[in-house]
Amino acid sequence: MSDGIFIVPTAPSGTWEDLTPNEHAWIEFIRVISNGSDPRITPTRVRALRELLDAGRGDGAKSEPFP
């Protein structure tokens, strides 16, 4: 696997009020686990988060691999 250049999915356009309650919760979750910082998105961080989320599913399912 390479930690080279990758394309980050673009966010939907709109305001904070246009986000769903679940999207609000995810943003707040990232703020909490990053101690209020604004961490840079990297392939390594995306893979690590996906692995954690997949491990919590309990059904052994895996998400699509991240480049």
C-alpha angles and dihedrals in degrees: 000000000000129000089207129126117320136173118248114215111251119245121241112266117247141073134301088262090059091062121095120247088252091055089050089052093051092051091049090047091055090049091052097047092045094050092245094306126129102238119204114246111243132170089245092055093045091051092047093050092047091051091052092048092047091049090055093054092075093204096091092241117147128210121233113286117262116229 
